Amino acid sequence: MALLSEFLGKNTRYRCVSGVLVWAICAVMRKRDPIDDLIDAHVWMSRKSQRSEATVRPSIAKVKPKNKRVFSGKCRYHKYDIATGQLETAIRLFLTDGCDMFSALSLAAAAGEILHGLVVNAGKEPFVDDIIKVNNALSPGKTPPRSAMIKHINKLLFVNELKHLDDRNEEFVDFDAEECALSLILKAINDYETFTGKRSQSMEAFLAWTYINLDSAQVMKSAPKA
């Protein structure tokens, strides 16, 4: 994989990544998320309308006020930071059984789109180009251009179905949400590593999960070579 791009620089502020790491660390250190306390307080208040707002202030105090939160206020963000935050969150959602797989899929798709563009802008080969090479090897002269291949992948993994509602007949979607999220996360990790030359700890954990659960040794043995 490519070496760490000089474009990133040593002084880049990864605010998106920091936010995700803080969230992960806090999730481990506490048994309950502050949002759980807020939800419980809201339900408790709704059942007893005569109770004053002051009774829920201890719960509300556990969540920082708007002007003191990590992302409060206008700030300039690099698309790399945004994509990294989306991908890290998608991985954590995927690895937590019972979490929202639809959000994991959408976040991974958004991150993958940005990372693809960053890889291309850096003059490197994105994941899609690897697919094109394999397809050329299997069916010479029949491979569609990159743009068409991207559309095909998005259609295959139901990316647009989770973003749009264009027809009444499309109110239901029949698909394997976990399988699609898995593929999109792997695609995004590939482009992330191509762009940065490294993988995060959560990405390493995700790849370890895939190796354990997907019979990766057999997949690599039978995979066609470009």
VEXDREN-2710 file (C-alpha; in Angstrom, 1 decimal):
% VEXDREN-2710
k/r/px/py/pz
1/MET/0.0/0.0/0.0
2/ALA/1.0/3.6/-0.5
3/LEU/3.1/5.5/2.1
4/LEU/1.5/8.1/4.3
5/SER/0.7/11.1/2.1
6/GLU/2.7/14.2/2.8
7/PHE/-0.5/16.1/2.1
8/LEU/-1.8/15.2/5.5
9/GLY/1.1/16.8/7.4
10/LYS/2.2/16.4/11.0
11/ASN/0.1/19.3/12.3
12/THR/-3.3/18.2/10.9
13/ARG/-6.0/18.4/13.6
14/TYR/-8.2/15.3/13.4
15/ARG/-11.2/16.6/15.3
16/CYS/-13.5/14.1/13.8
17/VAL/-11.3/11.2/14.9
18/SER/-10.8/12.7/18.3
19/GLY/-14.6/12.9/18.8
20/VAL/-15.0/9.2/17.9
21/LEU/-12.2/8.1/20.2
22/VAL/-13.6/10.1/23.1
23/TRP/-17.0/8.5/22.4
24/ALA/-15.4/5.0/22.4
25/ILE/-13.4/5.6/25.5
26/CYS/-16.4/6.9/27.4
27/ALA/-18.5/4.0/26.3
28/VAL/-16.1/1.6/27.9
29/MET/-15.6/3.6/31.1
30/ARG/-19.3/4.1/31.9
31/LYS/-22.1/1.6/32.0
32/ARG/-24.7/4.0/30.6
33/ASP/-24.5/6.7/28.0
34/PRO/-25.8/10.2/29.0
35/ILE/-28.4/9.9/26.3
36/ASP/-29.9/7.0/28.3
37/ASP/-30.3/9.2/31.3
38/LEU/-32.0/11.9/29.2
39/ILE/-34.4/9.5/27.7
40/ASP/-35.3/8.0/31.1
41/ALA/-35.8/11.5/32.5
42/HIS/-38.1/12.5/29.6
43/VAL/-40.2/9.4/30.0
44/TRP/-40.4/9.9/33.8
45/MET/-41.5/13.6/33.3
46/SER/-44.1/12.7/30.7
47/ARG/-45.7/10.2/33.0
48/LYS/-45.9/12.8/35.9
49/SER/-46.7/16.1/34.3
50/GLN/-46.9/17.9/37.6
51/ARG/-43.1/17.3/38.3
52/SER/-41.0/20.3/37.7
53/GLU/-38.1/20.6/35.2
54/ALA/-35.7/20.9/38.1
55/THR/-36.1/17.2/38.8
56/VAL/-34.3/16.2/35.6
57/ARG/-31.5/18.7/35.8
58/PRO/-29.0/16.2/37.3
59/SER/-29.5/14.0/34.2
60/ILE/-29.2/16.9/31.8
61/ALA/-26.1/18.1/33.6
62/LYS/-24.3/14.9/32.4
63/VAL/-24.5/16.2/28.9
64/LYS/-22.3/19.2/28.0
65/PRO/-24.2/22.4/27.0
66/LYS/-24.3/23.3/23.4
67/ASN/-21.5/25.9/23.4
68/LYS/-19.1/23.6/25.2
69/ARG/-19.3/20.5/23.0
70/VAL/-16.5/19.3/20.8
71/PHE/-18.2/20.3/17.5
72/SER/-19.9/23.4/18.8
73/GLY/-19.5/26.5/16.6
74/LYS/-18.4/26.9/13.0
75/CYS/-15.1/25.3/12.0
76/ARG/-13.3/24.3/8.9
77/TYR/-12.9/20.5/8.5
78/HIS/-10.9/18.5/6.0
79/LYS/-12.8/15.9/4.0
80/TYR/-10.3/13.3/5.3
81/ASP/-11.3/14.0/8.9
82/ILE/-15.0/13.8/8.0
83/ALA/-14.6/10.5/6.1
84/THR/-12.4/9.0/8.9
85/GLY/-15.1/9.9/11.5
86/GLN/-17.8/8.4/9.4
87/LEU/-15.8/5.2/8.8
88/GLU/-14.8/4.8/12.4
89/THR/-18.4/5.2/13.6
90/ALA/-19.6/2.7/10.9
91/ILE/-17.1/0.1/12.2
92/ARG/-18.2/0.5/15.8
93/LEU/-21.9/0.2/14.8
94/PHE/-21.2/-2.9/12.7
95/LEU/-19.2/-4.7/15.5
96/THR/-21.8/-3.9/18.1
97/ASP/-24.5/-6.6/17.7
98/GLY/-28.0/-5.0/17.6
99/CYS/-26.8/-1.5/16.6
100/ASP/-28.3/0.3/13.6
101/MET/-26.8/-1.5/10.6
102/PHE/-28.6/0.9/8.2
103/SER/-26.6/3.8/9.7
104/ALA/-23.4/1.7/9.5
105/LEU/-24.1/1.1/5.8
106/SER/-24.9/4.8/5.0
107/LEU/-21.9/6.1/7.0
108/ALA/-19.5/3.6/5.3
109/ALA/-20.9/4.6/1.9
110/ALA/-20.4/8.3/2.5
111/ALA/-16.9/7.8/3.9
112/GLY/-16.0/5.6/0.9
113/GLU/-17.2/8.2/-1.6
114/ILE/-14.9/10.8/0.0
115/LEU/-11.9/8.5/0.4
116/HIS/-12.3/7.4/-3.2
117/GLY/-12.1/11.0/-4.3
118/LEU/-9.1/11.7/-2.1
119/VAL/-7.2/8.7/-3.5
120/VAL/-7.9/9.8/-7.1
121/ASN/-6.9/13.4/-6.3
122/ALA/-3.6/12.1/-4.8
123/GLY/-2.8/10.3/-8.1
124/LYS/-3.3/6.8/-6.6
125/GLU/-5.5/3.9/-7.6
126/PRO/-8.8/3.5/-5.7
127/PHE/-10.4/0.2/-4.8
128/VAL/-12.7/0.4/-7.8
129/ASP/-9.7/0.2/-10.2
130/ASP/-8.7/-3.1/-8.6
131/ILE/-12.2/-4.4/-9.4
132/ILE/-11.8/-3.1/-13.0
133/LYS/-8.4/-5.0/-13.3
134/VAL/-9.9/-8.2/-12.1
135/ASN/-12.9/-7.8/-14.4
136/ASN/-10.5/-7.1/-17.3
137/ALA/-8.6/-10.3/-16.5
138/LEU/-11.8/-12.4/-16.5
139/SER/-13.5/-10.7/-19.4
140/PRO/-11.1/-8.7/-21.6
141/GLY/-12.6/-5.8/-23.4
142/LYS/-15.9/-6.0/-21.5
143/THR/-15.2/-3.8/-18.5
144/PRO/-17.3/-0.6/-18.1
145/PRO/-15.6/2.7/-17.2
146/ARG/-14.9/3.7/-13.6
147/SER/-18.0/5.8/-13.3
148/ALA/-20.3/3.0/-14.5
149/MET/-18.5/0.6/-12.1
150/ILE/-19.2/2.9/-9.2
151/LYS/-22.9/3.1/-10.0
152/HIS/-23.0/-0.7/-10.3
153/ILE/-21.4/-1.2/-6.9
154/ASN/-23.8/1.3/-5.3
155/LYS/-26.7/-0.5/-6.8
156/LEU/-25.4/-3.9/-5.8
157/LEU/-25.0/-2.7/-2.2
158/PHE/-28.3/-0.8/-2.0
159/VAL/-26.6/2.6/-1.3
160/ASN/-29.2/4.7/-3.0
161/GLU/-32.1/2.8/-1.6
162/LEU/-31.1/4.0/1.9
163/LYS/-30.9/7.6/0.8
164/HIS/-33.9/8.1/-1.5
165/LEU/-37.6/7.4/-1.8
166/ASP/-38.7/8.1/-5.3
167/ASP/-41.7/5.8/-5.7
168/ARG/-44.4/4.4/-3.4
169/ASN/-43.4/1.0/-4.5
170/GLU/-40.0/1.5/-3.0
171/GLU/-41.1/1.9/0.6
172/PHE/-39.7/-1.5/1.4
173/VAL/-36.2/-2.8/0.7
174/ASP/-35.3/-6.5/0.6
175/PHE/-31.6/-6.9/1.2
176/ASP/-28.9/-8.2/3.5
177/ALA/-28.1/-5.1/5.5
178/GLU/-25.1/-6.6/7.3
179/GLU/-23.6/-8.0/4.1
180/CYS/-23.9/-4.7/2.3
181/ALA/-22.4/-2.7/5.3
182/LEU/-19.6/-5.2/5.5
183/SER/-18.7/-4.7/1.8
184/LEU/-18.9/-0.9/2.0
185/ILE/-16.7/-0.8/5.1
186/LEU/-14.1/-3.0/3.5
187/LYS/-14.1/-0.9/0.4
188/ALA/-13.7/2.3/2.5
189/ILE/-10.8/0.8/4.6
190/ASN/-9.0/-0.2/1.4
191/ASP/-9.1/3.4/0.1
192/TYR/-8.2/4.8/3.5
193/GLU/-5.1/2.6/3.6
194/THR/-4.2/3.6/0.0
195/PHE/-4.5/7.2/0.9
196/THR/-2.8/7.2/4.3
197/GLY/-0.6/4.1/4.2
198/LYS/-1.9/2.9/7.5
199/ARG/-5.0/1.5/9.3
200/SER/-6.5/2.5/12.7
201/GLN/-6.9/0.1/15.6
202/SER/-10.7/-0.2/15.0
203/MET/-10.0/-1.0/11.3
204/GLU/-7.5/-3.7/12.4
205/ALA/-10.2/-5.1/14.8
206/PHE/-12.8/-5.1/12.0
207/LEU/-10.4/-7.0/9.6
208/ALA/-9.7/-9.5/12.4
209/TRP/-13.5/-10.0/12.8
210/THR/-13.8/-10.6/9.0
211/TYR/-10.9/-13.1/9.0
212/ILE/-12.5/-15.1/11.8
213/ASN/-16.0/-15.0/10.4
214/LEU/-15.6/-15.1/6.6
215/ASP/-13.2/-18.0/6.0
216/SER/-10.7/-15.5/4.5
217/ALA/-8.0/-18.1/3.8
218/GLN/-10.3/-19.9/1.3
219/VAL/-11.4/-16.6/-0.2
220/MET/-7.8/-15.5/-0.8
221/LYS/-6.9/-18.9/-2.2
222/SER/-9.8/-18.9/-4.8
223/ALA/-9.7/-15.1/-5.6
224/PRO/-8.9/-14.3/-9.2
225/LYS/-5.6/-12.5/-9.8
226/ALA/-5.6/-9.3/-11.8
END
